[in-house]
């Protein structure tokens, strides 16, 4: 993979935007929004749209950030860990089942820890059908289905990416803060950083000024994903968030952020990345998170040298979201 070190950071932004747009909007996606941040300052941002875009978008329009939501959730969890309201070795699934009026289907679930949920090593299966193929299901019923299903592996044994891990963590944030999961996340993470324009999205809804993502009729995944994938935000706001995390803002010591960025499990048979606590760590030195949903392919990364880049695509190109990392590096280099 190419290096992400940019010693002098001399970038031709016109060429940068052209390269990003040519691989996204130029291949059939509706919109692409980019932002580049360093040391709390927005260096560049832009939006490019196709003639077939469903809405007029700007640099401040909100897009589905999909699984980049997990990074925000992990940040909120670690704030509560630092405050002593959550411990990484807490085992919250028995409480979750009790709050849902049920019993755990698999006794091994009682031993799943917060750290295992954060690192996708809980043993909970991917549960993709629960969140993406369950029209009419409520978020509580989706969780009941997850907790009624035997584990795919013993807790702590292997990595398996699952939205359910972060839905549970979001609920835990809310319980410990005595608020809804989204209100608690705002108070713990977004408001202190001045990021006040984030909203929780719906599958078919669309607010004026935001990107309008194409969704198949009858789906309700945004309502079910909650803390694992339901936030909407602009690329500049997400880049500012990751920049703040990279500089250990909001934490009293560097320890929580360092732990988040330390590999705790390998990726799924992929030598190009590992997973920390709510953070993807790439083999080329970048770290951040990706997000993939219907009509959404997103990447935010902190590169070697301190630069943070976010690229949000409304559409299906590139089909492989991880291709955005290489695209970011090539665009910064002007090739």
N, C-alpha and C positions, 0 to 999 in steps of 0.2 A: 504494500500500500504506500502511497506517496507520503512524504513528510508533511507535517502541518506547521513546521517552524517558519515564521515569516520575520526575518531579522530586521528589515527596515520598514516593513509594512507600507510599501509604496504600491497602491492599488489603483488601477484604471477602473473607476466605478462604472463607466459607460460600458466597457467591455465585460465587467463582472455581471451587470444586469443582463446583457445580451446573452451570455453563456447560460445563465440560470434560466432565462425565459425560453431559450431555444430548446432546452431539454424538458420543459414542462408545458407551458402554454403552446410552444411551437410544435408539440407532439399531441395536442388535443385536450389538455386540461383547461379549465375555465379561467383560473386566476393563480398567480403566484405572488407571495409577499415575502420580502426578505428584510432582515435587520442585522446590522453589525455593531457590536458594542465593545468598548474596552474601558475599564476603570470607571464604570458608572456613566460613561458618556456614549451617546449614540453617534457613531461615526458615519453611518450610511443606512438608509432604508428606502425601499421602493416597492411598488406594486405594478404588475403587468397583467392585463386581462385580454382574453380573446373576444372576438365579436359575438360569440355565442354565450358569453357569461350571463348568468341569470340575474345579476345585481351589479350596481356600480360600486366598486370597492376602492378604498383609499389606503394610505399607509397606516391609518389608525383603525381600520376595519378589523373586527374579530373573526377568527377562523376557528374551526374545530381543532383543538390541539391534541385530541385523542389521548394516547398513552403517555404523552408528556405530562398529563395530569398526575401520573404516578410520582414524578419527581417532586411536584408540589406537595402531594400527600406525604411522601417520605420526609420532606423538610418539616412539615407540621408535626409528624410523629417524633422526630428528633428534637424538636423544641420542647415537647412534653417530656421526653426522656431527660433532657438537661434540667428541666424544672422538677423532676422527680415524680411526675404524675403518671408516667408509664416507665416500665423497665423493659429492656430488650428481651429478658427471659420470662416476661409475663406470658401466660398461656390463656388467651381470651376466648377461645372457641366455645367453652362450656358456658361462659356468660352470654355469648352471642346466641347460642341455642336457647338458653333460658329466656332471653328477651323476645325470641321469636315463638315461644310457647311450644318447644319441641325438645327432643333428645338427639344427641349426636348418633349418627348411624354407625360410625367407626370409632371404637374406643381410643384408637391412636390419635384421634383429633384433639383429645384433651391435652396432649403434650406438645402441640404445635405452639411455637413461641412467636413473639412479635418479630424477632430478628429473622426467623425463617419465613414469615409472611413477606417481610421487606425484601428478602433475597430470592424469592420464588423457590425456596427449598422446603416448603411446607408439606409436600406430598399431595396437595390438592391438584386434581387434574385440570386440564386447560379450560374445561367447562364452556367452550365456545358456543355450543348449541344452546346453553341456558341463556346467554346474553344476546345472541344474534339471531336465534331462530325460535323465539318464544313470544310471538305477538299476543298482546293482552295480558301478559304476566306482569305482576307488580314486582318492585325491587325486593320486597320482603319475601315474596314467593320464590324469586330467583335464588335468594340466599338459602331458603329452606331446602330447595332442590340440591344445592351444593352440599349442605350439611347432612343431607339424607343419602348422599352418594359415598360409597367407600373410597378411601384414599387410593391414588394411583401408585404411591410408593410410601415407604416409611418416612416420617418427618426427618429432615436433615440429610437424607441420603443422596438426592439428586436434584438438579435444576429442572423445573417445568414451569414455563411462563403461564400464569393464570390471572385473569382479571379479578377472580374471586378473592385472591389474597389482598388486593388493595381496596376492594369494596368493604371487606371486613375491617381493614385498618382505618378506613374513613369513618365507619360506624364507631370504632373505638375512640378516635379523636373526638367525635361528638359526645360520646358518653362521658369521657374524662373532662370535657369542657362544659358539659351540661348545655349543649347547643346542638343544632343540626350540624352535620359534617361540613357543609359548605360554609356556614357562618363561622364555625370554629377555625377553619382553614384561613378564611379572610382575616380573622383577628390575630392568628398566630404568625402568618406569613405575609399575606398580601398588603394589608393596611400598614404595617410597620415599614414596608418598603415603598409606600406611596403608590401601590399598584391597585387602583380602585375601579378599573374598567373591565374587570373579569366578570363573566356571568356563567351560570350553569345552563347548558343548551338542551334543547329537545331535538328529537329526530326529524320532525317535519316543520318545526317552527323556524322563523327567520325574523330578526329585528332589522329595522331600516338601518342601512349603513354597513351591515355585516355581510360577509361572504355567504352566498346562498348555495349550500351543498345539495347536490342531487341525492335523493333517497328513494328507494323502492317503496311503493305503497304498502302499508300495513306493518312496517317495522317500528320497533320501539327501543333499540339498543341504547340510545343516549340516556333514556330514563332509567335503565337498569345498570349501566356502568358506574354511575355515581363517581366516587373519588378515584376510580381507576381510569376514567376516560371521558368525563362529561364537561370539562371546562371549555369555554371559548375565550380567546384572548388574541391580541395582536402579536406579530413576530417581535416587535420592539419591546413589548412588555415581558415576553418570555425570555428574550435575550438579556434584559435588565435583571430579571430574577436569577438566571444562571450566573451572570456576572457577580451579583451580590453573594451567591452561594460560594463562588470561587474565591471570594475575598473574606469568607467567614462572617459576613454580616448576620446579625440577629443572634448568633451564638456568643456566649460569654468567653469560650475558649475555642481553639481550632479543632478540638478532639471530635465533636459530632460530625462536622463536615468531612474531616479526614477519614473517619470510619465509613461514611457514606460512599466515599470515593475509593475505598479499598476493596479489591475483589473478594467476594465471599462465595462465589460459585461461578463455574464456567458457563458460557452460553450453550445453547442446545446443539452440541456437535459442531461448533463453529469456532475455529481458532482465531477469528478476527475480533472477537469481543468477549468480555466477561461481565458479570453483574455484581455491583456492590449492594448498597441498601437503597433501592429506588433509583439507581444510577447505572447507565450502560458505560462501560469502560472499554474503549477501542484499542486494538493492538498498535495503532499508530500514535498513541499518546493523547488522543482526544477523549473527552468524556461528556456525557449529557444524556439525552434520551430521544428516542424516535416515537412517532405516533402514526398508526394506520387504522383508518376506518373507511367505510363507504364514502367515496369522494373526498378523502383526506389522506395526504401523505406528508408528514412533517418531520423535521429534524432540527434539534438545537444542540450545538456542541461548543464546548470551550476548548480551543486549540492551544497547542504549545505556543508560548509567547503571551498568553493572556487574552487573546481575542475570542469573543463569543459571537457565533453566527447562528441565526435562526432562519430557516426556509420553510414556509408553509405553502402547500399546494392544495388547491381546491380542484379536484379531478383525479384521474387515475394514472397519470404519467408523471414520474416514472412508476411503473407497477411495483418495483422493488424499492421500498422506502430507503433502505440502506444505501442505495445508489446515490442518494442526496449527499452523503458524506464525501464521496469522491468528487461529486459535482461542485461542492463548496470549495474544496481544495483547488480544483482546476480553475474555478472562476476567480479565486483570489490571486492565482498565479497568472491569470489572463490567457489561459489556454483551454 
